[in-house]
Amino acid sequence: MPRRDGGSWNAMIVAYSQAGRAAEVISLFSIMNGAGVCANEITFAVVLSSCGNALESFLAKQIHGLIVKHGFYHNVILVSSLVDVYGKCHLIDDARRVFDEIKSPNLVSWNVIVRRYLEAGNGSEALTMFSRMIREGFRPMNFTFSNALISCCKIMAQEEGRQIHVVAVKWALDEDDVVSASLLEMYAKCGLLDDARHVFHLHGPRNVFTQTSLVSGYARLGRVQDAEYLFEEMHERTTKALELAKRMVREAGVIEMDHVTTGLALNLCAGLSDSYLGREVHGFAYRRGFFSNHLVGTPSWTCTEKCGCLRSAELMFSLMASSRDVISWNALLSNYARHGRSEEALGILSRMQAETTPSKFTLSAALAACSDIPSLEQGKQIHGYLLRRRCESDVVVRGALVDMYSKCRRLEYARKVFDEKGPRDVVLWNSMILGYAYNGRGGDVPHLFESMQAEGISADGITFVGVLQACASSGSVGAGREYYKSMSEIHCLMPWMEHYECMIELLAKHGRTGELEDFIRQMPFEPTAAMWARISDCRQMQP
């Protein structure tokens, strides 16, 4: 080609860019600029993209100067590309300065700055820019919602995450796979597992990523039963988890199997209730001499118990005499209680006291066993022990005491514990609200709910289960309707299945057939046969 004009250079640069050859793009642009050939706006945009890929921050600043020199700085798309490339080159302050110089940022500009702040590790500023974007009338794309929700994960901003969820619902983006997966991840990372599960069942894509997010969240909070249920429900995840455990055991050359990873594999088998694989891992631990270590011993017998062999689990526990600790005893007691063997669980507490001092978590589990039987006398004995230990004011213990006395139909004792001096968190308030509802004192719950709000305690999903149950028992249909409405409008809470069931019970129990039918038809999921049956029950109640 004897004479190369700007069009020829531009075509060549674009071709190399489309082939992903960033270094050649930068080299060609340098030669083009040295030859005095003027680049157009498309060329600058392509070269900037290549600078970002090659992290050529110095060259990016030179191109920035050329854009200003050639009078292209008014081009929003081009300047947004500058913001993008500075962010990619880890020059986030320069990116923000350029962004602030854009007179009228467009959707691309806002999307870029949110993403780059997130990648720079500044989740707080990413959320600030996301909020500004909405206030200025822009509608974020699905991946921008995702970036904002990931920012919430980074800084544990659960309230901001809830607000973003509300906006996503408003714009019907909550059903988008990208957004719903990010919502699930945000709720799980912030410890809001019930909200995460609601998103998972309502909209969430059923894939390994979302399943892992939810199961990991349950594991972090110790909600093993929920994790087990999800494992059983998701066959693909179960298969992959089994393969992971097998690799941990059979490919020790790839994964170093120490007492920590062996304990992890045993916990995985326990979660899957896979007795065959559990025995295989247990044998591996025994051969390696890991069994005496409590990090392996406890998961080993827990795995045996989870697979339905309580007698074998008890035998293995007795073999751990030299290494068992409070955690081991807690797990044994909780396992018996979980299998409905509460009286034996309380017997384990007596054995434990002969060997070590129970922790507040041990005693809380024992109180839960008393609630299950129910056994008021044994509950009082544990309460007395707590008083002697001077730990009755602990908020976890008080919650367990309130629950125990409520289940034993001694609401006056529960209220006395609740009213004692000491901190009161949402769990303690929920225990008291549920206690009133359980004992048919629903009319007292609204005042309790108002007192909770006055103390600055934010209601959660469990709070509203208790409040709605109370409305159903007391016949407060109008109040129940308002509480349900306030969940999303005031408290930014998405209803769970339990809330829908409470509303159905409220309307059906008090003969509101028309409202009941409308409510069931408007639910965001397919009603169950039992829900439809409540309409017939409601009609039969009418004269």
C-alpha positions, -999 to 999 in steps of 0.1 A, spaced: 0 0 0 19 31 -12 0 57 8 -16 50 42 -43 74 52 -62 77 85 -88 52 73 -62 25 66 -45 29 99 -79 29 118 -90 -3 100 -58 -21 108 -59 -10 145 -95 -21 148 -87 -55 132 -59 -62 156 -81 -51 185 -108 -76 174 -82 -103 174 -73 -95 210 -38 -84 202 -34 -54 225 3 -50 222 2 -47 184 -27 -22 187 -6 0 210 25 -4 187 5 5 156 -10 36 172 24 48 183 37 45 147 6 61 134 9 90 158 46 94 150 38 96 113 15 125 120 -17 107 110 -48 119 129 -68 94 147 -106 96 150 -128 89 180 -132 52 172 -95 47 170 -90 64 204 -117 42 220 -101 11 206 -66 20 217 -78 30 252 -94 -5 255 -61 -20 246 -43 2 271 -66 -12 298 -59 -47 288 -21 -42 287 -23 -20 319 -3 7 300 -11 36 324 16 59 311 4 56 275 -32 60 286 -23 94 301 -6 104 268 -38 94 248 -58 114 273 -38 144 264 -43 137 226 -80 134 231 -81 168 247 -58 183 221 -79 170 192 -111 183 207 -128 149 214 -132 155 252 -169 163 247 -175 127 235 -192 110 265 -184 75 252 -148 83 247 -143 100 281 -161 70 297 -135 48 281 -109 70 298 -126 64 331 -126 27 324 -90 25 315 -78 44 345 -98 21 367 -83 -10 350 -48 5 355 -56 9 393 -57 47 390 -91 51 406 -85 87 417 -77 96 381 -108 77 370 -130 96 394 -115 130 384 -122 123 347 -157 111 356 -165 143 375 -154 163 344 -182 147 323 -209 173 320 -237 148 314 -227 112 323 -247 85 305 -256 50 315 -222 36 304 -204 63 324 -222 53 356 -219 16 350 -181 20 345 -174 40 377 -195 17 399 -176 -13 386 -142 2 389 -147 13 425 -158 -22 433 -127 -37 416 -105 -12 435 -119 -26 467 -138 5 477 -173 -9 481 -185 21 501 -178 45 472 -193 20 447 -226 21 466 -224 59 468 -221 62 430 -248 36 425 -272 57 447 -263 89 428 -269 71 396 -305 62 406 -312 96 421 -302 112 388 -329 91 370 -308 64 354 -319 28 354 -290 5 361 -284 -26 340 -285 -61 356 -247 -63 360 -246 -29 377 -271 -41 402 -249 -71 406 -218 -50 412 -237 -29 438 -248 -60 456 -213 -75 456 -201 -41 471 -226 -47 499 -210 -81 505 -176 -65 507 -185 -41 535 -214 -62 551 -239 -35 542 -271 -55 547 -294 -26 550 -281 -11 517 -285 -45 502 -321 -47 512 -328 -13 497 -312 -24 464 -334 -55 465 -365 -33 468 -353 -12 438 -347 -44 418 -382 -56 426 -396 -22 416 -380 -25 382 -387 -62 378 -350 -71 378 -352 -94 408 -361 -123 385 -330 -117 364 -305 -146 369 -275 -123 374 -293 -101 399 -310 -129 418 -277 -148 421 -261 -116 435 -290 -110 459 -286 -145 472 -248 -141 476 -253 -107 494 -279 -121 519 -258 -152 525 -225 -132 531 -244 -108 554 -257 -137 575 -294 -132 564 -299 -169 555 -337 -169 555 -337 -140 530 -311 -158 509 -332 -190 509 -363 -170 500 -345 -156 469 -332 -190 461 -366 -207 461 -384 -178 445 -361 -166 417 -326 -179 421 -309 -199 393 -303 -234 406 -266 -239 400 -235 -248 419 -226 -212 425 -259 -203 442 -261 -236 461 -226 -232 474 -233 -196 485 -263 -207 505 -247 -239 520 -216 -219 530 -237 -193 547 -255 -219 567 -222 -235 576 -208 -202 588 -238 -197 612 -239 -233 623 -272 -240 608 -262 -276 599 -298 -289 595 -306 -263 569 -274 -271 550 -282 -308 551 -317 -302 537 -303 -282 508 -277 -309 501 -305 -335 500 -326 -312 478 -299 -304 453 -287 -336 436 -262 -319 414 -246 -302 444 -246 -334 463 -228 -352 435 -202 -325 433 -197 -325 471 -193 -362 471 -167 -360 444 -149 -333 464 -148 -355 495 -136 -385 475 -108 -365 459 -97 -352 494 -94 -388 505 -81 -406 474 -59 -379 460 -38 -370 490 -10 -362 466 -30 -333 453 -46 -321 485 -25 -325 517 -47 -345 540 -39 -332 576 -62 -333 606 -80 -301 594 -88 -312 559 -98 -347 572 -122 -330 597 -136 -310 568 -142 -341 547 -160 -358 577 -182 -327 582 -191 -329 545 -200 -366 548 -221 -357 579 -239 -330 559 -246 -355 531 -255 -383 555 -234 -406 534 -224 -434 557 -204 -453 532 -181 -424 524 -181 -414 560 -167 -448 570 -141 -445 542 -129 -411 555 -130 -424 591 -108 -453 581 -84 -429 565 -83 -408 597 -77 -439 618 -48 -451 596 -32 -417 597 -34 -414 635 -57 -383 633 -85 -398 654 -72 -386 687 -73 -350 675 -105 -333 685 -107 -316 650 -111 -351 635 -126 -370 665 -156 -347 669 -166 -346 631 -160 -384 630 -186 -394 655 -208 -365 644 -207 -380 609 -217 -414 623 -246 -399 642 -258 -379 612 -259 -411 592 -284 -425 618 -260 -445 640 -264 -429 675 -252 -460 693 -220 -461 672 -216 -423 677 -218 -428 715 -192 -455 714 -168 -433 693 -174 -404 717 -163 -426 746 -131 -434 728 -123 -397 727 -120 -394 765 -85 -379 763 -93 -352 737 -130 -343 740 -138 -308 751 -168 -286 757 -175 -284 719 -176 -322 717 -200 -324 746 -222 -297 731 -223 -315 698 -233 -348 715 -261 -332 735 -274 -312 705 -274 -344 683 -295 -363 708 -319 -334 711 -322 -331 673 -332 -367 671 -361 -361 695 -343 -378 724 -345 -349 747 -345 -369 780 -312 -386 770 -298 -352 760 -305 -339 795 -288 -371 809 -257 -362 788 -257 -328 806 -254 -345 839 -225 -366 826 -208 -336 812 -209 -317 845 -189 -345 861 -161 -340 835 -162 -303 825 -180 -270 830 -209 -265 805 -209 -234 784 -238 -211 779 -244 -228 745 -245 -262 763 -271 -249 787 -291 -232 760 -292 -265 741 -303 -282 773 -331 -256 778 -342 -263 742 -345 -300 752 -366 -290 782 -389 -270 759 -393 -301 736 -404 -325 763 -416 -301 780 -400 -304 814 -406 -273 836 -388 -288 867 -356 -296 848 -358 -262 831 -360 -246 866 -330 -266 878 -309 -254 848 -321 -218 855 -309 -222 891 -275 -234 879 -273 -204 857 -281 -181 886 -253 -197 906 -229 -193 877 -240 -156 874 -246 -159 836 -284 -157 836 -281 -121 822 -264 -133 790 -287 -125 760 -284 -160 745 -292 -177 778 -322 -154 784 -336 -161 750 -334 -199 757 -350 -194 792 -379 -173 777 -385 -200 751 -384 -228 776 -408 -211 800 -431 -201 772 -432 -237 758 -439 -250 794 -469 -226 796 -454 -204 822 -456 -171 804 -453 -151 836 -419 -166 843 -408 -160 807 -418 -123 810 -399 -120 843 -367 -132 826 -373 -109 797 -378 -79 819 -346 -84 838 -317 -59 834 -294 -67 805 -291 -63 767 -320 -74 746 -314 -83 710 -338 -92 682 -336 -130 691 -347 -123 727 -376 -100 715 -386 -127 690 -387 -153 717 -410 -132 738 -433 -123 709 -435 -160 699 -441 -169 735 -472 -146 737 -485 -160 704 -479 -196 715 -498 -191 747 -528 -175 730 -520 -139 742 -519 -124 707 -536 -92 719 -505 -83 739 -481 -87 710 -487 -53 692 -477 -34 724 -446 -56 726 -438 -50 690 -440 -12 695 -417 -14 725 -392 -33 705 -393 -6 678 -389 21 705 -357 4 717 -343 7 683 -343 -30 675 -350 -38 639 -377 -64 633 -367 -94 611 -386 -122 594 -391 -142 626 -405 -112 644 -433 -109 618 -440 -147 619 -448 -141 656 -467 -109 650 -489 -125 623 -495 -156 643 -506 -134 672 -530 -115 648 -545 -149 637 -551 -160 673 -566 -127 684 -587 -122 653 -570 -89 644 -574 -92 606 -570 -55 598 -538 -53 620 -524 -84 604 -530 -70 569 -511 -38 579 -482 -57 595 -478 -78 564 -479 -47 542 -453 -30 563 -428 -58 559 -418 -47 524 -429 -10 525 -413 0 558 -390 -28 570 -376 -38 536 -383 -75 543 -394 -99 516 -421 -123 529 -411 -160 534 -433 -190 530 -442 -188 567 -455 -153 563 -478 -163 534 -490 -193 555 -497 -170 585 -518 -146 563 -537 -175 548 -544 -188 583 -555 -153 594 -579 -148 566 -593 -183 565 -598 -186 603 -619 -155 603 -640 -162 572 -625 -136 548 -631 -158 517 -628 -131 490 -596 -117 505 -582 -151 509 -587 -161 473 -573 -128 461 -542 -132 484 -535 -167 472 -538 -158 435 -514 -129 439 -486 -149 456 -454 -149 436 -453 -187 434 -476 -216 426 -499 -222 457 -499 -256 472 -529 -279 473 -532 -272 510 -534 -235 504 -562 -239 478 -580 -262 503 -582 -234 528 -605 -215 505 -630 -244 507 -626 -246 545 -633 -209 547 -665 -212 526 -678 -240 548 -674 -218 579 -697 -192 565 -734 -194 574 
